[in-house]
């Protein structure tokens, strides 16, 4: 049963349009922007999605930009989530190494934490827990990934998030491109004639059994019944750290920005060094914050930790290969259900 909110005082037509975007997402686009959107529509739809999370396709995230009156609806494929699932494990292990044995601060790495009406793909933030400081919060890291989505819209979102949280120490953007934008099989194509005529949708294993030589999937190219369901072209990272001023994603200062490629050719040294720099800044920030909220406490664990960060990028490549297969099947399943 779909649980609804009080819709008496909002634009019902706009609310219906937004809910249709959520309930019937376009498999060819992971993000939809609704312009001239009312805050009450965002608020009501947010409540509806929270109450019906388990029934909604695409696990949608809603971000609302109040000054621009833009509502951004983002779906989350397994490919979209893979980079920060990988990074999140490494970064949080690093943070725990020097912050686990104290109770003055609570540091969280989240994939769905709302920052002033927007939800980044990843964020790291700390809240004070001591008397007189409860609720004080610092945002350290923001991460965004773009897949089947225009990079400009993700950059715009990232700029807004940084503008609203000027203390952010590091921003990470992952850009995943396909060789060609995905499109569903055309009517009477080989895939349409073969798959559309079946009486029910195939299971994931049955669908992928049509792929032929499994070794081909290592190239992240999944072609079944003559149709390309997913074909990754590149995975690129952009990492910014804060200088004396808030992060500016338009600044090409090499001291504050690193770019690197994970796929097809791995060149991640500069990215890795910049992420380590950003996490060292986060460590120093936590030590200072800890001293502010618990001045009589020993901060040596924060200052003297020698824990190092190590990134096994091949593990992420393996995750992306699996995610590409999952995304291919999700696209097939969505197309089959919509076409029937």
Backbone torsions as a table, in degrees:
resi	resn	phi	psi	omega
1	UNK	NA	131.0	177.6
2	UNK	-79.4	124.9	179.2
3	UNK	-93.5	129.8	-175.8
4	UNK	-114.4	165.4	178.7
5	UNK	-104.4	-179.8	178.1
6	UNK	-73.2	111.1	-174.8
7	UNK	-105.8	12.6	-171.9
8	UNK	-65.6	-30.4	-170.4
9	UNK	-112.6	18.7	-178.9
10	UNK	-122.2	171.4	178.0
11	UNK	-73.4	102.5	-174.7
12	UNK	-67.6	-34.1	179.7
13	UNK	-64.5	-44.8	179.5
14	UNK	-67.3	-38.7	178.1
15	UNK	-61.6	-43.1	178.7
16	UNK	-62.6	-42.9	-179.6
17	UNK	-62.1	-41.6	-179.7
18	UNK	-66.4	-42.8	179.9
19	UNK	-65.2	-34.2	176.9
20	UNK	-65.1	-38.9	177.0
21	UNK	-61.8	-36.0	-178.3
22	UNK	-76.5	-43.3	-176.1
23	UNK	-76.4	-27.0	179.5
24	UNK	-128.6	69.4	-176.7
25	UNK	-65.9	146.8	177.2
26	UNK	-76.4	116.4	-178.6
27	UNK	-65.7	-12.5	-179.1
28	UNK	-91.6	-8.5	-179.9
29	UNK	-136.9	134.5	178.5
30	UNK	-93.3	-5.3	-178.4
31	UNK	-142.3	141.5	176.2
32	UNK	-131.3	130.4	177.4
33	UNK	-103.1	128.8	176.4
34	UNK	-106.1	114.9	-176.8
35	UNK	-90.4	157.0	-178.7
36	UNK	54.8	41.3	-178.0
37	UNK	-87.1	139.6	179.3
38	UNK	-83.2	144.4	179.5
39	UNK	-60.3	-39.2	-178.3
40	UNK	-63.7	-31.1	176.0
41	UNK	-67.0	-47.0	177.2
42	UNK	-57.2	-46.0	-177.2
43	UNK	-62.8	-45.3	-178.3
44	UNK	-67.6	-43.5	-179.2
45	UNK	-67.0	-37.0	176.5
46	UNK	-59.1	-43.3	-179.8
47	UNK	-64.9	-41.7	-179.9
48	UNK	-63.8	-44.1	-179.5
49	UNK	-66.1	-36.9	177.5
50	UNK	-63.1	-40.9	-177.0
51	UNK	-76.8	-19.8	-176.3
52	UNK	-121.5	27.8	-172.6
53	UNK	-52.8	-41.7	-172.5
54	UNK	-71.8	-14.6	-176.8
55	UNK	-102.6	-5.1	-171.3
56	UNK	-92.7	136.7	176.8
57	UNK	-76.5	149.7	171.9
58	UNK	76.5	0.9	179.2
59	UNK	43.5	64.1	-171.2
60	UNK	-67.0	145.7	170.2
61	UNK	-113.5	135.9	178.3
62	UNK	-110.1	130.3	173.6
63	UNK	-125.8	136.0	-177.8
64	UNK	-123.4	127.6	179.9
65	UNK	-107.4	98.3	-167.2
66	UNK	-62.0	-43.9	-177.4
67	UNK	-64.7	-33.1	-178.3
68	UNK	-96.2	-9.6	-177.8
69	UNK	54.6	48.5	177.7
70	UNK	-117.3	129.5	175.2
71	UNK	-107.9	121.4	-179.0
72	UNK	-106.3	123.7	178.6
73	UNK	-109.3	117.1	-177.4
74	UNK	-118.4	127.8	171.3
75	UNK	-88.4	164.9	-175.1
76	UNK	-133.4	96.6	174.4
77	UNK	-76.0	167.6	177.7
78	UNK	-63.3	-32.7	176.4
79	UNK	-64.6	-44.1	-179.6
80	UNK	-57.3	-39.7	-174.1
81	UNK	-87.0	-18.6	-172.6
82	UNK	-58.0	-46.4	-176.7
83	UNK	-59.9	-43.4	-176.4
84	UNK	-83.9	-21.2	168.4
85	UNK	-62.3	-41.6	178.6
86	UNK	-68.4	-53.2	-178.4
87	UNK	-62.4	-39.1	-176.9
88	UNK	-58.1	-41.5	179.8
89	UNK	-62.3	-43.5	-178.1
90	UNK	-68.8	-44.8	-175.7
91	UNK	-68.9	-40.0	-177.9
92	UNK	-71.1	-34.5	175.4
93	UNK	-61.1	-39.0	177.5
94	UNK	-62.3	-45.7	-179.0
95	UNK	-64.8	-40.0	-179.2
96	UNK	-64.9	-27.7	-174.7
97	UNK	-60.5	-26.8	-179.2
98	UNK	-123.6	1.1	-177.1
99	UNK	-121.7	-0.1	-172.8
100	UNK	-72.6	-26.3	-173.3
101	UNK	-100.2	34.2	176.5
102	UNK	-137.8	159.4	-176.4
103	UNK	-123.3	6.1	-177.9
104	UNK	-82.2	-27.3	-177.6
105	UNK	-127.2	146.9	173.8
106	UNK	-121.7	112.2	-179.0
107	UNK	-104.2	133.0	-175.0
108	UNK	-128.7	137.6	167.5
109	UNK	-108.4	121.8	-172.2
110	UNK	-129.8	147.1	174.7
111	UNK	-101.3	2.1	-177.4
112	UNK	-150.6	33.7	-179.2
113	UNK	-88.0	128.9	-177.4
114	UNK	-82.8	125.7	175.7
115	UNK	-110.0	97.1	177.4
116	UNK	50.4	55.9	175.2
117	UNK	80.2	-1.5	175.7
118	UNK	-118.0	151.7	-179.3
119	UNK	-123.4	105.3	176.6
120	UNK	-69.8	163.6	175.0
121	UNK	-67.8	-30.8	174.7
122	UNK	-150.2	144.8	172.9
123	UNK	-147.4	148.3	173.8
124	UNK	-121.3	127.3	-174.9
125	UNK	-148.0	157.7	-177.2
126	UNK	-130.8	139.0	177.0
127	UNK	-121.5	136.9	176.6
128	UNK	-74.6	144.7	-176.6
129	UNK	-119.9	0.9	-175.9
130	UNK	-89.9	155.8	-179.0
131	UNK	-58.8	134.3	-179.5
132	UNK	88.7	-11.6	-179.2
133	UNK	-127.4	-1.6	-176.6
134	UNK	-54.3	130.6	178.9
135	UNK	98.3	-17.5	175.6
136	UNK	-63.1	132.6	-172.2
137	UNK	-132.7	142.5	173.4
138	UNK	-129.1	132.6	175.6
139	UNK	-97.6	123.4	-175.7
140	UNK	-99.7	-45.5	-171.2
141	UNK	-137.2	139.8	173.7
142	UNK	-127.6	137.4	177.8
143	UNK	-130.3	140.0	177.4
144	UNK	-134.6	142.7	176.7
145	UNK	-123.9	141.9	176.1
146	UNK	-122.2	127.5	175.4
147	UNK	-149.0	131.4	-175.0
148	UNK	53.0	41.5	-176.0
149	UNK	-154.7	147.3	179.8
150	UNK	-69.9	129.5	-179.1
151	UNK	-60.1	-36.3	-178.6
152	UNK	-59.5	-37.5	-178.7
153	UNK	-69.6	-33.7	178.3
154	UNK	-72.1	-40.6	175.8
155	UNK	-60.9	-42.1	178.8
156	UNK	-61.1	-44.3	178.0
157	UNK	-62.1	-43.2	-179.6
158	UNK	-62.6	-41.0	177.5
159	UNK	-60.2	-43.2	179.7
160	UNK	-62.8	-42.3	-179.0
161	UNK	-64.8	-39.4	178.5
162	UNK	-69.6	-40.7	179.3
163	UNK	-60.4	-35.0	-179.5
164	UNK	-82.6	-13.6	-178.0
165	UNK	-139.1	70.4	-170.6
166	UNK	-63.6	-16.0	-178.7
167	UNK	-80.7	-5.2	-177.8
168	UNK	-52.8	132.3	-175.3
169	UNK	-93.1	-27.3	-178.3
170	UNK	-148.9	139.9	174.6
171	UNK	-126.7	134.4	-179.0
172	UNK	-123.5	130.1	174.6
173	UNK	-124.5	129.1	177.3
174	UNK	-111.4	126.4	-178.6
175	UNK	-112.9	114.9	179.0
176	UNK	-110.3	117.3	-177.8
177	UNK	-111.0	147.6	170.1
178	UNK	-101.0	161.2	179.2
179	UNK	-61.3	-37.1	176.1
180	UNK	-142.6	145.4	175.6
181	UNK	-55.3	137.6	-178.1
182	UNK	-65.6	140.6	171.4
183	UNK	-139.4	147.2	-179.3
184	UNK	-70.8	159.0	179.1
185	UNK	-58.5	139.5	177.7
186	UNK	-77.9	153.6	178.5
187	UNK	-58.0	134.0	178.5
188	UNK	72.9	7.0	173.3
189	UNK	-71.2	171.7	179.8
190	UNK	-58.7	-44.0	-179.6
191	UNK	-65.3	-40.9	-179.5
192	UNK	-62.9	-45.6	-177.3
193	UNK	-68.8	-33.7	-177.4
194	UNK	-81.7	-46.8	-169.6
195	UNK	-95.3	-34.1	-177.3
196	UNK	-69.7	-27.9	-175.6
197	UNK	-82.1	-7.9	179.6
198	UNK	-71.8	150.3	-171.7
199	UNK	-76.0	-18.1	176.7
200	UNK	-151.5	160.0	179.9
201	UNK	-68.1	143.0	178.4
202	UNK	-72.8	155.6	171.2
203	UNK	-74.5	163.2	178.1
204	UNK	-54.9	-44.5	-178.0
205	UNK	-66.8	-38.8	178.7
206	UNK	-66.7	-41.9	178.8
207	UNK	-60.9	-49.2	-175.6
208	UNK	-74.2	-16.5	176.9
209	UNK	-67.1	-17.8	178.6
210	UNK	-81.4	-2.9	-172.5
211	UNK	-73.7	-20.7	-178.4
212	UNK	88.6	-128.7	-175.7
213	UNK	-70.7	112.4	-178.3
214	UNK	-60.7	-24.8	-178.1
215	UNK	-60.7	-26.4	-179.0
216	UNK	-63.8	-24.3	-177.5
217	UNK	-69.0	-17.6	178.2
218	UNK	-63.4	-21.9	176.9
219	UNK	-85.4	6.0	-179.2
220	UNK	61.5	25.4	178.9
221	UNK	-111.8	113.0	-177.9
222	UNK	-113.7	105.3	178.7
223	UNK	-117.2	124.7	-179.5
224	UNK	-136.2	132.7	-179.0
225	UNK	55.9	38.8	176.6
226	UNK	75.0	6.3	-177.9
227	UNK	-118.7	137.2	176.7
228	UNK	-85.1	115.4	-178.6
229	UNK	-93.9	-24.1	176.0
230	UNK	-167.6	131.6	179.0
231	UNK	-148.0	94.4	-178.3
232	UNK	-69.6	136.2	178.5
233	UNK	-103.8	-40.2	-177.4
234	UNK	-159.8	154.8	172.7
235	UNK	-132.0	114.7	-174.7
236	UNK	-123.4	145.4	-179.4
237	UNK	-115.2	141.5	171.5
238	UNK	-127.4	128.4	-178.8
239	UNK	-129.8	125.6	176.3
240	UNK	-115.3	143.5	170.7
241	UNK	-122.4	158.2	-177.8
242	UNK	-77.9	138.0	170.5
243	UNK	-101.8	-137.0	176.9
244	UNK	-72.9	-24.8	179.7
245	UNK	-112.6	164.6	176.7
246	UNK	-55.4	154.5	-179.5
247	UNK	-57.3	134.9	176.5
248	UNK	-121.6	107.5	-175.1
249	UNK	-72.0	-8.1	176.1
250	UNK	-91.1	-4.4	-177.8
251	UNK	-87.2	131.4	-179.8
252	UNK	-99.1	20.8	179.6
253	UNK	-61.6	115.7	-176.4
254	UNK	-66.2	-15.4	176.2
255	UNK	-76.0	-20.6	-174.4
256	UNK	-119.9	-1.0	-176.6
257	UNK	-138.7	136.5	173.3
258	UNK	-132.8	142.1	175.4
259	UNK	-124.1	147.6	178.3
260	UNK	-159.3	163.0	-178.6
261	UNK	-118.8	129.8	174.6
262	UNK	-92.2	-36.2	-175.8
263	UNK	-149.0	137.4	12.3
264	UNK	-84.2	-22.2	178.0
265	UNK	-111.8	127.2	-174.6
266	UNK	-83.1	119.0	178.5
267	UNK	-145.2	81.1	-169.4
268	UNK	-116.7	8.9	-174.8
269	UNK	-61.4	-47.0	-178.1
270	UNK	-67.6	-38.8	177.5
271	UNK	-62.4	-45.7	-179.4
272	UNK	-61.1	-42.9	179.8
273	UNK	-64.2	-39.0	-178.7
274	UNK	-71.4	-37.3	176.6
275	UNK	-63.7	-41.2	178.2
276	UNK	-63.5	-37.6	177.2
277	UNK	-63.4	-45.1	179.7
278	UNK	-63.8	-37.5	179.6
279	UNK	-74.0	-31.4	173.9
280	UNK	-66.0	-38.5	175.4
281	UNK	-63.1	-39.3	177.5
282	UNK	-64.1	-41.6	177.7
283	UNK	-60.2	-45.2	178.8
284	UNK	-64.8	-39.2	178.4
285	UNK	-62.5	-42.0	179.5
286	UNK	-64.5	-38.2	178.5
287	UNK	-63.2	-43.6	179.2
288	UNK	-65.8	-44.3	179.7
289	UNK	-61.8	-42.6	179.5
290	UNK	-61.1	-40.7	179.9
291	UNK	-66.6	-33.4	180.0
292	UNK	-69.1	-42.0	-172.9
293	UNK	-91.9	-16.8	178.2
294	UNK	-141.2	69.9	-170.6
295	UNK	-60.9	-22.9	-178.5
296	UNK	-92.6	4.2	-176.2
297	UNK	-90.0	159.8	178.8
298	UNK	-84.4	120.5	-178.4
299	UNK	-103.2	13.7	-176.5
300	UNK	-61.4	-32.5	179.5
301	UNK	-61.7	-34.2	178.3
302	UNK	-75.2	-44.5	-173.4
303	UNK	-75.3	-33.6	-168.7
304	UNK	-106.2	4.9	-179.2
305	UNK	-63.5	131.3	179.3
306	UNK	-105.8	14.4	180.0
307	UNK	-60.6	134.0	-179.6
308	UNK	-108.9	155.7	176.7
309	UNK	-97.7	131.9	175.8
310	UNK	-128.9	130.1	-178.7
311	UNK	-113.1	120.4	176.7
312	UNK	-97.8	85.3	-171.5
313	UNK	-62.4	-27.6	178.3
314	UNK	-63.8	-27.1	175.6
315	UNK	-65.6	-39.2	177.5
316	UNK	-67.2	-39.7	177.5
317	UNK	-60.2	-41.2	178.3
318	UNK	-64.3	-40.2	178.0
319	UNK	-63.7	-38.9	179.5
320	UNK	-67.2	-35.4	177.6
321	UNK	-63.0	-43.0	177.2
322	UNK	-66.8	-42.0	-179.0
323	UNK	-64.2	-33.4	178.2
324	UNK	-63.9	-40.6	177.6
325	UNK	-66.2	-41.5	178.0
326	UNK	-62.5	-42.1	-179.4
327	UNK	-66.9	-40.1	177.4
328	UNK	-59.4	-45.3	179.9
329	UNK	-66.7	-40.9	179.1
330	UNK	-60.3	-39.2	178.3
331	UNK	-66.2	-43.9	177.6
332	UNK	-60.2	-47.3	-175.9
333	UNK	-63.6	-42.0	178.5
334	UNK	-64.3	-45.0	179.7
335	UNK	-62.0	-44.9	-178.8
336	UNK	-61.1	-45.2	-177.9
337	UNK	-67.5	-40.5	179.7
338	UNK	-68.4	-36.9	-176.3
339	UNK	-75.3	-18.2	178.0
340	UNK	-96.1	NA	NA
